[in-house]
Amino acid sequence: MAGSKLVLEGRISIISFISGLGVIIIPLLVKFGAHIDWIFDYLTDVNGKIAIAAYITVINGFLLIIYKGPLYKVAVRACFLGFTFGCGLTLSFADTTWTHFGWYMCSLSFFHYSEYLVTAVINPRSLSLDSFLLNHSVEYTVAAVSSWIEFTVEKLLIPDLKQMNWLCLVGLLMVLCGESLRKAAMLTAGSNFNHIVQNEKAQSHVLVTTGVYALFRHPSYVGWFYWSIGTQIVLCNPICLLGYSVASWRFFRERIEEEELSLIHFFGEDYIEYKKKVFTGLPFISGIRVNS
């Protein structure tokens, strides 16, 4: 059952993501077909935006016809993320001052899509719409919207602040490293990984201490922490950089303490010994205190 769920929903998400990503065809036609009058006339300026809207409408219509109920919900989310990734790619390679925002769009959309896809691979029994993490929390949504507002306002008022290319590259490197570490942690943990802290030990649940878990006790949180901070460095958002750093640190401190209570309950002395040898990976977070 779990295997068939992986094949079906994983395949649907891939097809839908690629369908959304196909939006890059429109700017590519403009770029390489500009010498053809009808392409230039119909796909530039307002017409180009209309073409993009029409593309999304048609794709959504096909998804609605092909997939029903829960499968459509998977498909439309994956398509939306693919579309966002495609728009991000377009901005990244376009001659525009919004290049760094394009990097951010690619980073954000790939993070959420890959959360779902990797979960489908490693732990299909826990797979759900929540695996996209799009509805992570109200606070998460507010933080994201705040970063978009800050970027836009500062770009209008202090445009030079958003053109610090070297700093944006540092942020992009943090994003790539953080994303890679988190996905490496998920793949290493396999079926032991879950987006929700578990209060009851499953029969298949084992203590993972190899791979990236030999470096950090909570590598998935370390990756997410630096990924989130990196996104704000990419955008050169000083206010949100500070806010994200504080909010993320507090969130992961509480999350790690909650999770380690369960892990000590599950694995006893084995986890306590592991805890003594390997640190969390996050600054000034030692996890739950255990009396000697």
Secondary structure in CASP SS format (residue, H / E / C, confidence):
PFRMAT SS
TARGET T0000
AUTHOR 0000-0000-0000
METHOD secondary structure of the structure
MODEL  1
M C 1.00
A H 1.00
G H 1.00
S H 1.00
K H 1.00
L H 1.00
V H 1.00
L H 1.00
E H 1.00
G H 1.00
R H 1.00
I H 1.00
S H 1.00
I H 1.00
I H 1.00
S H 1.00
F H 1.00
I H 1.00
S H 1.00
G H 1.00
L H 1.00
G H 1.00
V H 1.00
I H 1.00
I H 1.00
I H 1.00
P H 1.00
L H 1.00
L H 1.00
V H 1.00
K H 1.00
F H 1.00
G C 1.00
A C 1.00
H C 1.00
I C 1.00
D H 1.00
W H 1.00
I H 1.00
F H 1.00
D H 1.00
Y H 1.00
L H 1.00
T C 1.00
D H 1.00
V H 1.00
N H 1.00
G H 1.00
K H 1.00
I H 1.00
A H 1.00
I H 1.00
A H 1.00
A H 1.00
Y H 1.00
I H 1.00
T H 1.00
V H 1.00
I H 1.00
N H 1.00
G H 1.00
F H 1.00
L H 1.00
L H 1.00
I H 1.00
I H 1.00
Y C 1.00
K C 1.00
G C 1.00
P H 1.00
L H 1.00
Y H 1.00
K H 1.00
V H 1.00
A H 1.00
V H 1.00
R H 1.00
A H 1.00
C H 1.00
F H 1.00
L H 1.00
G H 1.00
F H 1.00
T H 1.00
F H 1.00
G H 1.00
C H 1.00
G H 1.00
L H 1.00
T H 1.00
L H 1.00
S H 1.00
F H 1.00
A C 1.00
D C 1.00
T C 1.00
T C 1.00
W C 1.00
T H 1.00
H H 1.00
F H 1.00
G H 1.00
W H 1.00
Y H 1.00
M H 1.00
C H 1.00
S H 1.00
L H 1.00
S H 1.00
F H 1.00
F H 1.00
H H 1.00
Y H 1.00
S H 1.00
E H 1.00
Y H 1.00
L H 1.00
V H 1.00
T H 1.00
A H 1.00
V H 1.00
I H 1.00
N C 1.00
P H 1.00
R H 1.00
S H 1.00
L C 1.00
S C 1.00
L H 1.00
D H 1.00
S H 1.00
F H 1.00
L C 1.00
L C 1.00
N C 1.00
H C 1.00
S C 1.00
V H 1.00
E H 1.00
Y H 1.00
T H 1.00
V H 1.00
A H 1.00
A H 1.00
V H 1.00
S H 1.00
S H 1.00
W H 1.00
I H 1.00
E H 1.00
F H 1.00
T H 1.00
V H 1.00
E H 1.00
K H 1.00
L H 1.00
L H 1.00
I C 1.00
P H 1.00
D H 1.00
L H 1.00
K H 1.00
Q H 1.00
M C 1.00
N H 1.00
W H 1.00
L H 1.00
C H 1.00
L H 1.00
V H 1.00
G H 1.00
L H 1.00
L H 1.00
M H 1.00
V H 1.00
L H 1.00
C H 1.00
G H 1.00
E H 1.00
S H 1.00
L H 1.00
R H 1.00
K H 1.00
A H 1.00
A H 1.00
M H 1.00
L H 1.00
T H 1.00
A H 1.00
G H 1.00
S H 1.00
N H 1.00
F C 1.00
N C 1.00
H C 1.00
I C 1.00
V C 1.00
Q C 1.00
N C 1.00
E C 1.00
K C 1.00
A C 1.00
Q C 1.00
S C 1.00
H C 1.00
V C 1.00
L C 1.00
V C 1.00
T C 1.00
T C 1.00
G H 1.00
V H 1.00
Y H 1.00
A H 1.00
L C 1.00
F C 1.00
R C 1.00
H C 1.00
P H 1.00
S H 1.00
Y H 1.00
V H 1.00
G H 1.00
W H 1.00
F H 1.00
Y H 1.00
W H 1.00
S H 1.00
I H 1.00
G H 1.00
T H 1.00
Q H 1.00
I H 1.00
V H 1.00
L C 1.00
C C 1.00
N C 1.00
P H 1.00
I H 1.00
C H 1.00
L H 1.00
L H 1.00
G H 1.00
Y H 1.00
S H 1.00
V H 1.00
A H 1.00
S H 1.00
W H 1.00
R H 1.00
F H 1.00
F H 1.00
R H 1.00
E H 1.00
R H 1.00
I H 1.00
E H 1.00
E H 1.00
E H 1.00
E H 1.00
L H 1.00
S H 1.00
L H 1.00
I H 1.00
H H 1.00
F H 1.00
F H 1.00
G C 1.00
E H 1.00
D H 1.00
Y H 1.00
I H 1.00
E H 1.00
Y H 1.00
K H 1.00
K H 1.00
K H 1.00
V C 1.00
F C 1.00
T C 1.00
G C 1.00
L C 1.00
P C 1.00
F C 1.00
I C 1.00
S C 1.00
G C 1.00
I C 1.00
R C 1.00
V C 1.00
N C 1.00
S C 1.00
END
